[in-house]
Amino acid sequence: IPFHLPRDADRNLKRWSSVQAKLWVLSYGIKLSTLDHFEIYWSDSLSAIIFPQRKDGELVGYQYRKFPNPDGHPKYMTKTKDNFIRKNNYLDVLRHPIYYPGVCILVEDYISAIRIGNLGYACCPLWGNNLHDAQLTKLLQDYSKFGIMLDNDNVQVKKMQRTIASRLEAHGKEVKIFLLDKDPKEYKDEELEEFLHEFF
């Protein structure tokens, strides 16, 4: 059986039944027009927003966040295709049809990736702060310059940023760590453009 999103997954934000979920997405600077190019779905059966994970365009998993989120329930859950081992595979980067070639920005979460992608930069959500070997190999093939935009909020993340930068630099890539005090999704477009234009 092919892996698929819940049957009622709907990409048209205007039709979503959860006002809370709509407001959450819009509060992070996602516009209706953004969803012409990037996928976010709502499912009534899951009572959740869904972020698809694709490899070469094929759906291999999705992360979802329930609204309202039940007490004691993790903020994000992930469902993956049978036998798909995340750390042994790469996932597609997010790209607007018009983008700067050769440059890729690494972020922790999917919404931040959409925000950066919508500015014309290829963006790789790490779905956390770890860069798996298979993902690294794929990125090295496709890009020559990298920006790392993780939420610089604790010692562990700061250490992880440096580790990721070192791994990319070991392959002769140009890398810039942006020392942000919050996730990219929490900045305005103009602020993100200013950060990125300084380097790229």
N, C-alpha and C positions, 0 to 999 in steps of 0.2 A: 504494500500500500504506500503510495507516495506521501511524504510528510507534508502537512499543510497547516495553515493558520486555522483557528476556529472558523466554522462555516459562516458565522455572523460578523466576522471581522470587517469593519467599515472604515475606509480611509477618508470619507467626507466628514470633516469636523462639524459641519453644520447639523449633521444628523445624529451626532452622539447624544445618547440619553443622559449621560452624567454631566451636569453643569460643573461639578467639582473637577472632573478630569479635564474638561475643556479649559477652565480657568487656569489649571495647573500648567497645561501646555502653553497657553498664550502668555502666561506670566514670565516664561523664559524666552520671550521674543520670537516665538514661532508664529509666522503669519499664515493666513489661509493659502496665499500664493506659494509659500515655502513647500507646502504639501503637494504641489504639482510635480516636484522633482524628488522629494524625499518621503519615505514611507513611515507613517505612524498610524496605527489602527486602534479602534475601540471595539471591544467585544462585550455585549450584554451578558452572554452566557458565562464568561469569565469574570465579569464586572471589573475589567482591567484595560489599561492602555497597553498596547503591544508594540515592541520594537523588533522587527525581523532581523535575523542574522542570515546572510547569504554567502555562498562560496561560488564564484564564477556565475553569479546570477541565480543559482539554485538555492531554494530555502532549505537551510540545514538546522535552524533553531529559531527561537525567539525568546526575548526577555519580556516579562510583563510586570506591571505594577497595579495592584488592586486599588479601587476607589469605591467606598472608603476602605482603608487598609485595616483588617481586623487586628485587635490587640494581640501582640505576641507573634504576629505573622511577619516574616522578613519583608523588607521594603521592596526588594526585587526578587523575582523567581525566574528561572530559566528552564525551558523545555527544549530538548535537542532530539534530532533524528536518531534512531537506533544506530548504534555502532559508530556514531560520530564523536571522536575524541577531540575535544577542543584544542588541547595543547599540541596535538599532532597535525593540526590543520590550520590554514589561514582563513580569515573571513575577508570579504570585499571591503575596500575602503569606500567611503561615501564621497561622491563627486557630483557637482553641478555639471550640466552639459558643457558650460563654458568655464574652464578652470586653468590655473597656471600650471604648465607641465613641469615635471621634475621636482616639485615641492610637495611634501606631505607633512601634515601636522598631526601629532599624537595627543589624544585626550582620553580622559577616563570613561566618559559616558556618552551615550547615543545622542542625547539632545544637544550637548556641546558640539558633537561631531556635525550635526545638521547645521547648527549656527555657523560654524567655520566653513563647512561645505558650501553654504549658501553665499558666502563671500567670495567664492571662486577658488578655494584651496582644497585639494584632496585631503581628506581627513580620516584618520584611522582611530575608531573608538577601541580602547583596550578592554572595555567592559570590566574595569578595575584598574589596577596600576601595574600589571605584569605583562611583559612582552614575550610571548612564547616563541620558541625557536622557528617554528614553521611560519609564523607571521613575520618574523624578522627576515627570514630568507626571501619571502615574497616582496617585502618592502625594499630590500636591497636591490632586487632585480628591477624594480619599477621607478625608484626615485633616487635623486642624488643629494637633495637638501632636506633637512628635517627640522621641525620645530616641536618642542615638547611643552605642552600646556596642561600639566596636571595641577590639581588644587594643592598648592604648596602649604598644606595645613598641618602636617605633622612630620616628625623625624623620619618615619618609615617611608613616606611619600618622597621626601627630599632625597633620601638615600636611593630610592628606586629610580628617580629621575636621572641621577648621576650614573647609575648602573646602565640604564637604557642608552644614555648619551655615549658612554664609553663603548658599548657594544657596537653602536652605529659608527663611531669614529674609528674603531679598529678596522673597519672596512673602507676607510678613506672618505667617509661621508661628512658633509658640513652640517653641524648640529648647533641649534640655539635652544637653551633652556629658558623659558619665560617664567620668571618668578612671580606667579599670580597668588593673590590671597583668597581667591575663590575660583570656582569652576568657570570656564569660558562662557557657559550658558547664562551666567549671572551678570555679564557685562553687556553694555550696549554695542550695537554694530560698529559705531564710530570708534569706540575704545578699542575693540578688537582689531579693526583696520589699522589703527595707529600703531598698536603693538607689532602687527605683522609687516606693515610697510617699512618699519625701521630696519627689519632684517631682510625681507625679500624684495 
